């Protein structure tokens, strides 16, 4: 600590000398705070190599509490840490490991600059919340914020101070596996969720040891991968870029997110990592972002196979010129940038700017005050897996469940006097419900559906049959799964179990590793032999509750037509089985709403509710072909965005519009909602608008507000929505915010197909 303490004394003296009253920066005439002064003083002390070292991030490569590597690339990485040529690590966690690495950086380097420790804390660390897409289905912003707070507290106790989340990519294509990591297809909902998750991770005080620096990713348009194939090209117009892709990133920035991550994709023929338009013109220019941008894993060197850079040297040059501040696992900044600066190809001012941004985040985290603040072994032991975390993620999981169908009120289940058969390859699985991005968690730590039913306090008789395997190999994060497409030898036991039951709970869907990064699919049916198993069980007992465990929308046409009750159970995390049992038994009335459209056929994809009309949107006459449609499938989704049922029912009425826009720039919308069922329930009332004509064509409708309300049976409540310039405006094709006069139509209801509407003008 001697070197670090000496450095802190140096910058403290400098700060006193400069004064801390109203010193101004002549460039932007803003107050310069204490951190800015400290950063500038530190940069003056750094050599070029030390600056570039701050821009270098390495993946964890060893047990740092063990012997020092003596040769190979591991030894090079280790030596570079000792030389001060590393600014951040990723995938190093656990207090003992983090302390050991931080000690090298702080006590063995010339300046003692502490490291950042990044990790993919996507929806939990050890205690796993529902996947982000499932959390988005809750439409409960406070619950989503709480989930991020829990993840931050637990991960920070394990030494981590930076998370590569939230992913705020909007995606309209369920074939893309990473839809599980985002908030769905809508930019309005996605923006609010981005804000909630940033605030949850970072808290109100980033110097608190219970918070993490957040990272908005992937900037930009990664979620628009062509054909839903991961890492593929994104090709979209400027209106879509400004009005659909960028708003959640802007919302994250306005919530003071500390870092951005660029993407693997190209946009306008330029890889995001080398895109100055995105990173310098928009993010750091127009938006004035003062945090730093980290590349995605190896994305700087990937500009070579993209055909954008001829070699590593050029890739490093293009990345820094474009505004990529930190190199994650390409090794190009640390090996190429110094030469590029010395030969005049890169201005050292660009290096200073990147380092300034990185150091500022380290100061804001309080690492210079206490580089070991995340290294409390007692806190780690007391925090990881706390019961309160399990209680919280259970509540979040229940809120995330979506009821798609409930014919004849098969649900909720009776709590006594029934024989319930739990059947399916995922029914007893304790790993799959954790989802794809749960690299800090341990296998076999989720509560399975079978466990949830057996633990539940009822007198029902519970039986179980797997029916079939879903996968045939050991599921790993980095390898392909082998899907069972032929072995039906367990069907007989499942069918016999079903015959003897009053109700069958069928647990089918995707394994947790069938969605996520690199998990694109062209067929969104139930994988393997599951559809056959479902049909054969249904043939002997029609009282089937289908519980889907999935990381994306699925095409479940047969089930939708035949199965009486269908529940979207997603990958709900550690408390999955308990959450599903409590919802199916009616202790919690399902309230989730779909954040993504469920298609009828993959041929409809990309499919989304806020599409544009064509010049021929409707059939001109029966059996006429010259209009925008398929000849073999409906244009309509199987289940629309915003859809979700309850054990009760809700009625919308008395829609009123009070237009005061000319007076105070506000349009007031009033709507009454009534619980017309026999049980209390939560409803998410959704408001959509349509701009009937505009200088830039608008979608057929766009979400612009929602409210969640709890109503008792027979209770009626009047809701107020206010539409301002923020809801009525849009970005033109130059990225300027515009509010135009015109005629609008407003729709209010329980999903994006709401039919109750009125028009108004501004």
Secondary structure as UniProt FT lines:
FT   HELIX           2..18
FT   TURN            26..28
FT   HELIX           34..45
FT   HELIX           48..54
FT   STRAND          56..59
FT   TURN            64..65
FT   HELIX           72..82
FT   TURN            83..84
FT   STRAND          88..90
FT   HELIX           95..107
FT   STRAND          116..119
FT   HELIX           132..138
FT   HELIX           141..157
FT   TURN            158..159
FT   STRAND          162..163
FT   TURN            174..175
FT   HELIX           177..181
FT   HELIX           187..202
FT   TURN            206..207
FT   TURN            209..210
FT   STRAND          215..219
FT   TURN            220..221
FT   HELIX           222..224
FT   HELIX           226..228
FT   TURN            230..231
FT   HELIX           238..240
FT   HELIX           241..245
FT   HELIX           247..254
FT   TURN            255..256
FT   STRAND          259..262
FT   STRAND          266..267
FT   TURN            268..269
FT   STRAND          270..271
FT   HELIX           272..274
FT   HELIX           277..286
FT   STRAND          292..294
FT   TURN            297..301
FT   HELIX           302..305
FT   TURN            306..307
FT   HELIX           312..322
FT   STRAND          326..328
FT   HELIX           333..342
FT   TURN            343..344
FT   HELIX           348..364
FT   TURN            365..369
FT   TURN            371..374
FT   HELIX           377..383
FT   TURN            384..385
FT   HELIX           387..400
FT   STRAND          402..406
FT   HELIX           407..409
FT   STRAND          419..423
FT   TURN            425..428
FT   HELIX           432..434
FT   TURN            439..440
FT   TURN            443..444
FT   HELIX           449..455
FT   STRAND          461..465
FT   TURN            477..478
FT   TURN            489..490
FT   HELIX           491..499
FT   STRAND          503..509
FT   HELIX           512..514
FT   TURN            517..518
FT   TURN            528..529
FT   HELIX           530..540
FT   STRAND          544..549
FT   HELIX           557..562
FT   STRAND          565..568
FT   TURN            574..575
FT   HELIX           576..584
FT   TURN            585..586
FT   HELIX           602..604
FT   TURN            615..616
FT   TURN            622..623
FT   TURN            641..642
FT   STRAND          650..660
FT   HELIX           661..664
FT   STRAND          666..675
FT   STRAND          681..691
FT   STRAND          702..711
FT   TURN            713..714
FT   STRAND          716..723
FT   HELIX           725..728
FT   STRAND          730..731
FT   TURN            733..734
FT   STRAND          737..738
FT   STRAND          743..749
FT   TURN            752..753
FT   STRAND          756..761
//
